Amino acid sequence: MKIILASNSPRRKELLSMAKIPFEVRSKNIEEVHPENTAASAISLYLAKLKAKAFEAEITSEIVIGADTIVILNGEIFEKPKSHEEAVEMLQKLSGKTHEVITGVFIFSKEKEVGFSVSTLVTFNKLSSQEIEYYVTNFKPFDKAGSYACQEWIGAVGIKEFKGDYFNVVGLPVNKVYQVLVSEFGFKLSNR
């Protein structure tokens, strides 16, 4: 069974590897845009499907996994920051509050399609300006939705609580991905 991860995310690669799911990475440079009327909770699944379906014409017997993660606070969507200032601003808004991290996953083969989203609530401690500046300067979270990675320094000292799947916040709800691959696509672990 050949599995394609339609993502360049090092975190998603690490999580699939941890689950002992053999895969190869392929990604296409697609414009990550969604229709304006898309509900905030549906955006990540829409983009995950877009990333995966970019390979539709090329696959024969492969299974493709696409994923996308977004951060939402009070209806505002926090995507990847475009600058140092924007990263600082996002973290200032998240400081001391609970936000939602949603990862949409779309898995398909020639025979079947399964799409789902997983939501996790994350509560930050109140972060000082110095802590925010330290994190953005030293960890450069410009490739991360919401301007942070929970597995880095800020997660260790700044996140008070997770309600839901921790790995979802890292970038892939690997438990649910594994369950879907087994139950829907017949994936089996190899003893080799």
N, C-alpha and C positions, 0 to 999 in steps of 0.2 A: 504494500500500500504506500503510494508516494503522496506525501503531504507537502503542500507549498504554503509557506507563511508569506502573505502579501504585505510585508512590513519590513522596514529597515531598523526598527526599534531594537536596540540592544537589550532592553528590559524584556520585551516579548520573546526574543530569542532565548534568553536565559531561563524564563519561566517554562517555555515548552521543553527545553533541554532538561530542566529539573524534573519534569513529569515523564521523562524518558520517551517522549514522542519524537520519532525521527522525522526530520523535515528539511527542506531546503528553502532558503530565502530568495524570493524574487519580488521586486517591487517596480511599479511604474510610477513615473512622475505624473500624478493626476492632480487636477485642481480641486482642492477640498472645499467645494461650495455646495450649499444645499438650498432648496427653495425657501423663499422668505417666510412662507406660512408654516414651515415645519415646526412642530412643537419642540421645545427645548429638550424634553426627555427622549425625543425620537431622532435627534440630529446625529448622535454617535452611531446608531444602527444604520442610518441612511449612508453615512460616510464609510462605514465598514463594508457595506454592500458594494458601494462604488469602487473601493479599493480591490475587493475580491473579484468582482465581475469584470474588471479590466483584463482578466486572464481567460474569460469565457471562450474566446475563439481558439485559444491555444491548448486547452486541456483535452485529454482523451480519457485516461483512467485515474487522473490525479484528484485529490481533494484540496480545495483552496480555503485558507482561513484568512479573513480580513478583519481588522479590529480598529476601533477609534475610541479615544477617551476624551471626555469633556468634563469640565468643572463648572458647577452652577451654584451661585449664591443669590438668593432672593430673585430668581428669574433671570439674572445676568449671567451670560455665558463667558467663561474665562478660557480663552484658547491659548496658544503659545504666544508669549510676549515678543514684541518686535524690537524692544530696546531695554536697556538697563532701567530706565525710568518707568517704563510700563510694568516691568517685573516687580519693582519696588511698590508701585501703586497697587498692583493686584494683591501682593502679600499684606499691604496695609489694610485692604478691604477684608481679607480673610482672617486677619488677626483677631483673636478672641471670639470668633464665631464658628458656627457649624455650617458646613457646605456639603454639597452632594457631588460625588464623583460617579459618572456613568460611563461604562464601557460597553459599546455595542460590538457584537461579534456576528459575523456572517460566514457560514461554512457551507460550501457547495461542491457537488460533483456533477457529472453528466446526468445522474439519476435523481439527485435529491438536493434540496436547499433547506437550511435551518438558520434562522436569525433569532437573536435574543439580546437583551440588555441586562446588565447587572449594576445595581446601585449600592453605593457605600456612603455612609455619613461620616465625615471627618471633622473633628473639633480641634481647633487650634487654641493654644494658650494665647494670652495677650503678648504680642511680640513687640519688643522695643525697636525704635528706629535703628539703633546700632546693630541689633541682631538681624534685622531685615537687610541692612546694607552689607553686613558681613557675609550673609548667605549669598546674596546676588553677586557680590564681587568675587567670592571665592569658589562658588559652585556653578555660576553661569547657567541658570536654568532656562535657557532660551528655547530649548527643544521640548519643553514640558508644559502641558496644559495646566493653567493655574500658577505657573512659575515656580513649581516645587516638585521634588521627588521625595516621597515619604521614606525611602530607604537611605536617604542621605542625612547629614547633620541636622537639618531642620526637622526631620521626622523624629529623630531621637530626642531632641530638646524642645521642640515646638508643638508637637501634636499630642494633645491630651487624651484623645479617644478615637477609636474606630468603631463604627457599628456596621458590621457586614464584612465582606471579603477584603482582607488586606491586600491580596495579590491583585485584585481589581484596581486598587489605587496605584499599585506599581505599574499597571498597564495591561493586564490580561487576567480575567477571572479563570485561571487555569483549571480549577476544579470542575467548573461547569463545562469548559471546553473539552476536557478529558471525558466527562460523562456523556456528552453529546457524540463525540467521536466513537465511543464504545457502543452506545445504545442505538444510534442512528446510522452510523457508517461502518460498523463492524470492526473497529480498531481492536487489535490484540497486542499486548506487550510481547516482545521477543526475548527469549532467554539468552540470546547471543550477545 
